[in-house]
Amino acid sequence: DDADLVSVITSRRFCPSVITTVPWEGYRFANYEIKIKESTDSYGAVPWPSALVLGHFLDTNQDKYNLMDKNVIELGAGTGLVSVVASLLGAKVTATDLPEVLGNLQYNVSSNTKGRCRHTPRVTELSWGKDLEQNFPRSSCHYDYIMAADVVYSHPFLRELLATFDHLCRHDTVIFWAMRFRLEKENKFVDQFQRLFDLKLIFDLPNSMENLGLNSCLFEIWSGINSHLALLEVNATKDKVLSALSERETSDETQNEPSPPAPKKPWQPSIYCTFDKECHHFLGYEICIRESIDSYGAIVWPAVSRRHLFYSHKEVSDLLFMDLWIFFLNLFLQAVALCQYLENNQHQFNLRDKAVLEIGAGTGLLSIVACLLGAWVTATDLPEVLGNLRSNLTKNTRGLCRYNPQVAELSWGKDLEQTFPRSIYRYDYVLAADVVYHHDYLDHLLVTMQHFCQPGTTLLWANKVRFESDIKFAEKFQSTFCTTLLGEFPDTKVKIFMATLKEKAFLS
């Protein structure tokens, strides 16, 4: 039955038996052990449940779908698990994805196929819908199979993805597409897909898998299998009509989600060492926050030991260390307090299907909780923080949320109208915690709050006053917005404010 199938699929995964400096996850396919190294640069740099399902299908259906010496291309290959499995099954594989993913993808494909395959797999860039005829000319690029796992999610490139499928397909091409249904737009994409191709549902894993007895690690990692997840076999029709791409009317869209600008380039650490993680429990989930050392925003400071903070070439007194420890402990408690408030007051602040922006997201705890509450979240911070922020968001929300969280660069007060034009980016809630401390950008912070606070926007701000500059900022904040004190945590002296734009600002 379905439970047995899920158990068989998840049993293919294994974890390293010893602690390693490079995080990886293991899988068993085609009588080989496959080690997939993760990265932190994007969603494509972590394994997703649909890839595991598709790999299992290919491995167990070799009699019906023989990949030996067949030309196979994978779209959105990510960490490369499906491409590795197809290569081990004898296919001539081309694994494709965006440029920022290719380094990790090439490493995984090469390390898991070297000396094992009939054909050396190829890794190359493919941006959906862009320069397709130039990079993949139809006259010379013929594929027997197209593989796609979890390529349909909350992103603005569904039309481009459909155009890419159409370009690569011939009359005898078969697409294997594994996906998890999360949003209404995904059902609409399937409808558009059926206008170009003949679809056949091979098997379906319904939403009835909560009581499998899996341990927390497996359940967390593979929680996507606990939702409606389907594997589709797609046969291209001869009379595909490209005009079908333009038939998607704007009025059909039930969700008008803003798409934040992508970071200009992936974060790369400047120092390599091992860091601890902070674990929190909200909404019945364990949230593990991984630390970084590139900036204040990337560290959960209360959990950091002295050996993580300081190095031998720096002579820092114990008193200074303790002052810093207490200072950043106070900062992080603000995020925890706001998370607790949102969890305990869902009737008052229902984030389900709401557009939420977090300013100064840091390690991402508050954004993760908002995602688990059903919000469409954009987490923002400075560019040096984004890599660790994206990693924490991805690992703690994949397969658990209605919407995949977005990560974007935001420098307070800088080019706001250019990067986040008010006519396009409208948020139901703006969240801020740990943003007011001893820095020189408080005026820029207030300008940023004003920019994103439009009619209908609610700003939730967790704050603890420590310095005179904090008091001055609070006074400016209250003169700018209509503010209400929602709650106070006596043990930490953290206050949570709700703010909306003043009526006179609406009219200006």
C-alpha positions as CSV (number, residue, x, y, z in Angstrom):
1,D,0.0,0.0,0.0
2,D,1.0,3.7,0.1
3,A,2.6,3.5,3.5
4,D,4.8,0.5,2.4
5,L,5.8,2.4,-0.8
6,V,6.8,5.5,1.2
7,S,8.8,3.3,3.6
8,V,10.6,1.6,0.7
9,I,11.4,4.9,-0.9
10,T,12.7,6.5,2.3
11,S,14.8,3.5,3.1
12,R,17.0,4.3,0.1
13,R,18.4,7.3,2.1
14,F,21.3,6.9,4.6
15,C,23.3,9.4,6.6
16,P,27.0,9.5,7.3
17,S,28.0,7.4,10.3
18,V,30.7,9.9,11.4
19,I,30.8,13.7,11.6
20,T,32.2,15.1,8.4
21,T,33.4,18.6,7.5
22,V,31.4,18.5,4.3
23,P,27.6,17.9,4.8
24,W,26.2,15.1,2.5
25,E,23.3,12.7,2.3
26,G,23.5,9.2,1.0
27,Y,21.2,7.2,-1.3
28,R,21.2,3.7,-2.7
29,F,20.2,3.3,-6.3
30,A,21.2,0.9,-9.1
31,N,23.3,-1.1,-6.6
32,Y,25.5,1.9,-5.8
33,E,25.8,4.2,-2.9
34,I,25.4,7.8,-3.9
35,K,26.7,10.6,-1.8
36,I,25.1,14.0,-2.5
37,K,26.9,17.1,-1.2
38,E,24.7,20.0,-0.3
39,S,25.4,23.7,-0.8
40,T,23.7,26.8,0.6
41,D,23.5,29.0,-2.4
42,S,19.9,28.3,-3.6
43,Y,16.9,26.0,-3.5
44,G,18.6,23.9,-6.1
45,A,21.5,23.1,-3.8
46,V,19.7,20.7,-1.5
47,P,18.0,17.4,-2.3
48,W,14.2,17.5,-2.6
49,P,11.7,14.6,-2.0
50,S,10.5,14.5,-5.6
51,A,14.0,13.6,-6.8
52,L,14.1,10.6,-4.4
53,V,10.7,9.5,-5.7
54,L,11.8,9.8,-9.4
55,G,15.0,8.0,-8.7
56,H,13.1,5.2,-7.1
57,F,10.8,5.0,-10.1
58,L,13.6,4.8,-12.6
59,D,15.5,2.2,-10.6
60,T,12.4,-0.1,-10.2
61,N,11.0,0.2,-13.7
62,Q,14.0,-0.6,-15.9
63,D,12.1,-3.3,-17.8
64,K,9.5,-0.9,-19.0
65,Y,11.7,2.2,-19.3
66,N,15.2,1.1,-20.4
67,L,17.6,4.1,-20.2
68,M,20.6,2.2,-21.6
69,D,22.2,4.3,-24.3
70,K,19.3,6.8,-24.3
71,N,19.8,10.5,-24.5
72,V,18.5,12.1,-21.3
73,I,18.3,15.7,-20.2
74,E,17.4,16.9,-16.7
75,L,15.9,20.3,-16.1
76,G,16.6,22.0,-12.8
77,A,19.0,19.2,-11.8
78,G,19.9,20.8,-8.4
79,T,22.2,18.5,-6.5
80,G,22.1,16.0,-9.4
81,L,20.5,12.9,-7.8
82,V,18.2,12.1,-10.7
83,S,21.0,12.7,-13.2
84,V,23.3,10.4,-11.3
85,V,20.7,7.6,-11.1
86,A,20.0,7.9,-14.9
87,S,23.8,7.8,-15.6
88,L,24.2,4.7,-13.5
89,L,21.3,3.1,-15.5
90,G,23.3,3.6,-18.7
91,A,21.9,6.8,-20.1
92,K,23.8,9.6,-21.9
93,V,22.9,12.4,-19.5
94,T,22.9,16.1,-19.7
95,A,22.3,17.7,-16.3
96,T,21.2,21.4,-16.4
97,D,20.5,24.2,-14.0
98,L,21.3,27.9,-13.3
99,P,25.0,29.0,-13.2
100,E,25.2,29.4,-9.4
101,V,24.2,25.7,-9.0
102,L,26.6,24.2,-11.5
103,G,29.7,24.0,-9.3
104,N,28.0,21.8,-6.7
105,L,26.1,19.9,-9.4
106,Q,29.3,19.1,-11.3
107,Y,31.0,17.8,-8.1
108,N,28.1,15.5,-7.3
109,V,27.7,14.1,-10.8
110,S,31.4,13.6,-11.3
111,S,32.2,12.0,-7.9
112,N,29.3,9.6,-8.1
113,T,29.6,8.4,-11.7
114,K,33.4,8.3,-12.3
115,G,34.3,4.8,-13.4
116,R,30.7,3.5,-13.0
117,C,28.9,4.6,-16.1
118,R,28.9,3.7,-19.8
119,H,28.7,7.4,-20.7
120,T,30.3,10.4,-18.9
121,P,27.4,12.8,-17.9
122,R,27.6,16.4,-19.1
123,V,26.7,19.4,-16.9
124,T,25.7,22.6,-18.5
125,E,23.8,25.9,-17.9
126,L,20.2,26.2,-18.9
127,S,18.1,29.2,-18.1
128,W,14.5,28.3,-18.8
129,G,13.1,30.0,-21.9
130,K,16.4,31.9,-22.6
131,D,18.4,31.4,-25.8
132,L,17.1,27.9,-26.3
133,E,17.6,27.5,-30.0
134,Q,21.1,29.0,-29.7
135,N,22.2,26.7,-26.8
136,F,20.1,23.7,-27.6
137,P,19.4,23.7,-31.3
138,R,16.5,21.4,-32.3
139,S,18.4,20.2,-35.3
140,S,21.1,18.6,-33.3
141,C,19.7,18.1,-29.7
142,H,17.4,15.2,-29.6
143,Y,16.4,13.7,-26.3
144,D,14.6,10.4,-25.6
145,Y,13.8,11.4,-22.1
146,I,13.4,14.6,-20.2
147,M,13.6,14.4,-16.4
148,A,12.2,17.0,-14.1
149,A,11.7,16.8,-10.3
150,D,10.1,19.6,-8.2
151,V,10.6,22.2,-10.8
152,V,7.1,23.7,-10.3
153,Y,7.0,25.8,-7.1
154,S,6.5,29.4,-6.1
155,H,8.6,31.1,-8.7
156,P,7.8,33.5,-11.6
157,F,9.2,31.4,-14.4
158,L,6.4,28.9,-15.1
159,R,5.8,30.2,-18.7
160,E,9.6,29.9,-19.4
161,L,9.6,26.4,-18.0
162,L,6.7,25.4,-20.3
163,A,8.5,27.0,-23.3
164,T,11.6,25.0,-22.4
165,F,9.7,21.7,-22.2
166,D,8.1,22.5,-25.6
167,H,11.5,23.4,-27.2
168,L,13.2,20.2,-26.0
169,C,10.4,17.8,-26.9
170,R,10.0,15.9,-30.1
171,H,7.2,13.6,-31.1
172,D,8.8,10.6,-29.5
173,T,10.2,12.3,-26.4
174,V,9.0,11.1,-23.0
175,I,9.0,13.4,-20.0
176,F,9.2,12.0,-16.5
177,W,8.0,14.7,-14.1
178,A,7.7,14.3,-10.3
179,M,6.1,17.1,-8.4
180,R,4.4,18.0,-5.2
181,F,1.1,19.9,-5.4
182,R,1.2,22.9,-3.0
183,L,-0.5,25.8,-4.6
184,E,-3.4,26.6,-6.9
185,K,-1.0,28.0,-9.5
186,E,0.5,24.5,-9.8
187,N,-2.8,23.0,-10.8
188,K,-3.2,25.8,-13.4
189,F,0.3,25.0,-14.7
190,V,-0.7,21.4,-15.2
191,D,-3.8,22.6,-17.1
192,Q,-1.5,24.7,-19.4
193,F,0.8,21.7,-19.7
194,Q,-2.0,19.4,-20.9
195,R,-2.6,21.8,-23.8
196,L,0.8,20.9,-25.2
197,F,1.3,17.3,-24.0
198,D,-0.5,14.1,-23.3
199,L,-0.3,13.4,-19.5
200,K,-0.5,10.0,-17.8
201,L,-0.5,9.7,-14.0
202,I,1.8,6.8,-13.1
203,F,1.5,6.8,-9.3
204,D,0.3,9.1,-6.6
205,L,1.3,9.4,-3.0
206,P,-1.7,10.9,-1.2
207,N,-1.8,13.1,1.9
208,S,-2.2,10.2,4.4
209,M,1.2,9.5,5.7
210,E,1.5,11.2,9.0
211,N,1.7,8.0,11.1
212,L,4.6,6.1,9.5
213,G,6.7,6.0,12.6
214,L,9.7,7.7,10.9
215,N,12.3,9.3,13.1
216,S,12.4,13.0,13.2
217,C,15.3,13.4,10.8
218,L,13.7,11.3,8.1
219,F,10.3,12.8,8.6
220,E,11.7,16.3,8.4
221,I,13.9,15.6,5.4
222,W,11.3,13.7,3.5
223,S,8.1,15.4,4.7
224,G,7.3,16.2,1.1
225,I,6.3,12.6,0.7
226,N,3.6,13.2,3.3
227,S,1.8,15.5,0.9
228,H,0.1,15.0,-2.5
229,L,3.1,14.0,-4.7
230,A,2.6,12.7,-8.2
231,L,4.9,11.2,-10.8
232,L,3.8,12.0,-14.3
233,E,4.7,10.4,-17.6
234,V,4.3,12.9,-20.4
235,N,4.2,12.1,-24.1
236,A,4.7,15.0,-26.6
237,T,2.0,15.5,-29.2
238,K,2.9,16.2,-32.8
239,D,0.5,19.2,-33.0
240,K,1.9,21.3,-30.2
241,V,0.9,24.9,-30.5
242,L,3.1,27.5,-29.0
243,S,0.2,30.0,-29.0
244,A,-1.1,28.1,-26.0
245,L,1.6,29.8,-24.0
246,S,-0.1,33.1,-24.5
247,E,-3.6,31.9,-23.5
248,R,-2.9,32.3,-19.8
249,E,-5.0,35.4,-18.9
250,T,-4.0,37.7,-16.2
251,S,-7.5,37.3,-14.7
252,D,-6.8,33.6,-14.1
253,E,-4.3,34.4,-11.5
254,T,-5.7,34.2,-8.0
255,Q,-2.5,35.2,-6.4
256,N,-0.5,38.2,-7.2
257,E,2.7,37.5,-5.5
258,P,5.7,39.9,-5.7
259,S,8.9,38.4,-6.8
260,P,11.8,40.0,-5.0
261,P,15.0,40.7,-6.8
262,A,17.5,37.9,-6.6
263,P,20.8,38.4,-4.8
264,K,23.5,39.6,-7.2
265,K,25.8,36.7,-6.4
266,P,25.9,33.8,-4.0
267,W,27.4,34.2,-0.6
268,Q,30.8,32.7,-0.1
269,P,32.4,32.2,3.4
270,S,35.7,33.9,4.0
271,I,36.6,31.6,6.9
272,Y,36.0,27.9,7.1
273,C,35.3,26.3,10.5
274,T,32.7,24.3,12.3
275,F,29.8,26.1,14.0
276,D,27.1,25.0,16.4
277,K,23.4,25.3,15.8
278,E,20.6,26.6,17.9
279,C,17.4,24.6,18.1
280,H,14.0,26.0,18.9
281,H,10.5,24.5,19.0
282,F,7.6,26.4,17.4
283,L,4.3,25.1,15.9
284,G,5.2,21.5,16.7
285,Y,8.4,21.7,14.6
286,E,12.1,21.7,15.7
287,I,13.8,24.6,14.0
288,C,17.6,24.3,13.8
289,I,19.5,27.5,13.1
290,R,22.9,27.1,11.7
291,E,25.5,29.8,12.5
292,S,27.9,31.7,10.3
293,I,30.6,34.2,11.2
294,D,30.5,36.8,8.4
295,S,28.5,39.3,10.4
296,Y,26.4,39.9,13.5
297,G,23.3,39.0,11.5
298,A,24.6,35.5,10.8
299,I,25.2,34.3,14.3
300,V,23.0,33.1,17.1
301,W,25.3,34.7,19.6
302,P,24.0,33.1,22.9
303,A,25.1,29.7,21.7
304,V,28.5,30.7,20.5
305,S,31.5,29.8,22.7
306,R,34.5,31.9,23.1
307,R,36.6,29.8,20.7
308,H,34.0,30.6,18.0
309,L,34.1,34.3,18.7
310,F,37.7,35.1,19.1
311,Y,41.0,34.0,17.6
312,S,44.5,33.7,18.9
313,H,45.7,36.9,17.2
314,K,43.1,38.9,19.1
315,E,43.5,39.7,22.8
316,V,40.1,40.3,24.2
317,S,39.4,40.5,27.9
318,D,36.8,38.2,29.6
319,L,34.9,41.3,30.6
320,L,34.5,42.4,26.9
321,F,33.4,38.9,25.9
322,M,30.8,38.8,28.6
323,D,29.5,42.3,27.6
324,L,29.2,41.1,24.0
325,W,27.5,37.9,25.0
326,I,24.9,39.7,27.1
327,F,24.4,42.3,24.3
328,F,23.6,39.8,21.6
329,L,21.6,37.6,23.9
330,N,19.3,40.6,24.4
331,L,19.1,41.0,20.6
332,F,18.2,37.4,19.8
333,L,15.6,37.3,22.5
334,Q,13.6,39.8,20.6
335,A,13.2,37.4,17.6
336,V,12.2,34.6,20.0
337,A,9.6,36.8,21.7
338,L,8.0,37.8,18.4
339,C,7.9,34.2,17.3
340,Q,6.2,33.2,20.5
341,Y,3.7,36.0,20.1
342,L,2.8,35.1,16.5
343,E,2.4,31.4,17.5
344,N,0.1,32.2,20.4
345,N,-2.0,34.9,18.6
346,Q,-2.8,33.3,15.3
347,H,-6.5,34.3,15.7
348,Q,-5.5,37.9,15.8
349,F,-2.7,37.8,13.2
350,N,-3.5,35.1,10.7
351,L,-0.5,34.9,8.3
352,R,-2.0,32.2,6.1
353,D,-1.6,33.2,2.5
354,K,-0.4,36.7,3.5
355,A,2.6,38.4,1.9
356,V,5.2,39.0,4.7
357,L,8.5,40.9,4.6
358,E,11.1,40.6,7.3
359,I,13.7,43.4,7.6
360,G,17.1,42.3,8.9
361,A,16.3,38.6,9.0
362,G,19.7,37.6,10.2
363,T,19.7,33.8,10.7
364,G,16.1,33.6,9.6
365,L,14.3,32.3,12.7
366,L,11.4,34.7,12.5
367,S,10.9,34.2,8.7
368,I,10.9,30.4,9.3
369,V,8.1,30.7,11.8
370,A,6.1,33.0,9.5
371,C,6.5,30.4,6.7
372,L,5.3,27.6,9.0
373,L,2.3,29.8,9.8
374,G,1.4,29.7,6.0
375,A,2.8,33.1,4.9
376,W,4.5,33.9,1.6
377,V,7.7,35.3,3.1
378,T,10.5,37.4,1.8
379,A,13.5,37.5,4.1
380,T,15.9,40.4,3.6
381,D,19.3,41.4,4.9
382,L,22.7,42.5,3.7
383,P,24.5,40.5,1.0
384,E,27.1,38.9,3.3
385,V,24.3,37.4,5.4
386,L,22.2,35.9,2.6
387,G,24.0,32.6,2.1
388,N,23.5,31.4,5.7
389,L,20.0,32.9,5.8
390,R,19.0,31.0,2.7
391,S,20.5,27.8,4.0
392,N,18.6,28.0,7.3
393,L,15.3,28.9,5.5
394,T,15.6,26.0,3.1
395,K,16.5,23.4,5.6
396,N,13.8,24.3,8.0
397,T,10.9,24.9,5.6
398,R,11.3,22.5,2.7
399,G,8.2,20.3,2.4
400,L,6.6,22.0,5.4
401,C,5.2,25.2,4.0
402,R,2.5,26.4,1.6
403,Y,5.0,28.7,-0.1
404,N,8.8,28.6,-0.6
405,P,10.4,31.5,1.2
406,Q,12.2,34.1,-0.8
407,V,15.6,35.7,0.1
408,A,16.6,39.1,-1.2
409,E,19.2,41.7,-0.5
410,L,18.0,44.9,1.2
411,S,20.3,47.7,2.4
412,W,18.2,50.0,4.6
413,G,17.4,53.3,2.9
414,K,19.3,52.5,-0.3
415,D,17.6,52.4,-3.7
416,L,14.3,51.3,-2.2
417,E,12.1,52.5,-5.0
418,Q,14.4,51.0,-7.6
419,T,14.7,47.5,-6.0
420,F,11.3,47.3,-4.3
421,P,8.9,49.7,-6.2
422,R,5.8,50.4,-4.1
423,S,3.6,49.9,-7.1
424,I,4.6,46.3,-7.3
425,Y,5.7,45.2,-3.8
426,R,2.8,45.4,-1.3
427,Y,3.0,43.4,1.9
428,D,0.4,42.5,4.4
429,Y,2.9,42.3,7.2
430,V,6.4,43.7,7.8
431,L,8.3,42.0,10.6
432,A,11.3,43.4,12.4
433,A,13.2,42.1,15.4
434,D,16.8,42.6,16.5
435,V,17.1,45.6,14.2
436,V,17.6,48.5,16.7
437,Y,20.9,48.3,18.3
438,H,24.1,50.3,18.4
439,H,24.6,51.2,14.7
440,D,24.6,54.3,12.5
441,Y,21.6,53.4,10.3
442,L,18.6,54.0,12.5
443,D,17.4,56.8,10.2
444,H,17.8,54.6,7.2
445,L,15.9,51.9,9.1
446,L,13.0,54.2,9.7
447,V,12.9,55.3,6.0
448,T,12.8,51.6,5.0
449,M,9.9,50.9,7.4
450,Q,8.0,53.9,5.9
451,H,8.7,52.7,2.4
452,F,7.2,49.2,2.9
453,C,4.3,50.4,5.2
454,Q,1.4,51.1,2.8
455,P,-2.4,51.3,3.5
456,G,-3.3,47.8,4.7
457,T,0.2,47.0,5.9
458,T,0.8,46.0,9.5
459,L,4.2,46.4,11.0
460,L,5.2,44.2,13.9
461,W,8.3,45.2,15.8
462,A,10.0,43.5,18.7
463,N,12.3,45.8,20.7
464,K,14.2,46.2,23.9
465,V,15.5,49.6,24.9
466,R,19.2,49.6,26.0
467,F,20.8,52.8,24.7
468,E,19.7,56.4,24.5
469,S,19.7,56.0,20.7
470,D,17.0,53.3,21.1
471,I,14.8,55.7,23.0
472,K,15.2,58.4,20.3
473,F,14.4,55.9,17.6
474,A,11.3,54.8,19.4
475,E,10.1,58.4,19.7
476,K,10.6,58.9,15.9
477,F,8.9,55.6,15.3
478,Q,5.8,56.5,17.3
479,S,5.6,59.9,15.6
480,T,5.7,58.3,12.2
481,F,3.3,55.5,12.7
482,C,0.1,54.7,14.6
483,T,1.5,52.4,17.2
484,T,0.0,50.0,19.7
485,L,1.8,48.1,22.4
486,L,0.7,44.5,21.9
487,G,2.6,42.8,24.7
488,E,5.6,42.9,26.9
489,F,7.8,40.0,28.2
490,P,8.7,41.0,31.8
491,D,11.6,38.5,32.1
492,T,13.4,39.9,29.0
493,K,11.8,43.4,28.9
494,V,11.1,42.9,25.2
495,K,8.1,44.9,23.9
496,I,6.2,44.1,20.8
497,F,4.6,47.0,18.9
498,M,2.0,47.0,16.1
499,A,2.2,49.9,13.7
500,T,0.3,51.2,10.7
501,L,0.8,54.3,8.6
502,K,-0.9,57.4,9.9
503,E,-4.0,58.6,8.1
504,K,-2.3,61.8,6.9
505,A,0.4,59.7,5.3
506,F,-2.3,57.9,3.3
507,L,-3.4,61.2,1.8
508,S,0.0,62.4,1.0
